[in-house]
């Protein structure tokens, strides 16, 4: 199992809509997340001192072909429709790596 954390900005005027989407996620999206070996997935929201809101995600990947699982999820038509609702709410960080939407974070501590 490998843990992943990432961060992205969220648009102030889209906060309520983003919350609504995730209060009632589509069952097919949740099913695809699980089928792609993602467990214990959480998204947190926080307004930081710069005045902007950010989303922080955490999940555990239990498979052994991360790239293939993420490609499978990205190819899923229902997931693509879900992202059509989510992406306009988000503001990717300028400092993210090429090809990232959410910026990956480095794990510096974990205690079980």
Order of alpha helices (4+ residues) and beta strands (2+ residues): beta-alpha-alpha-beta-beta-alpha-alpha-beta-beta
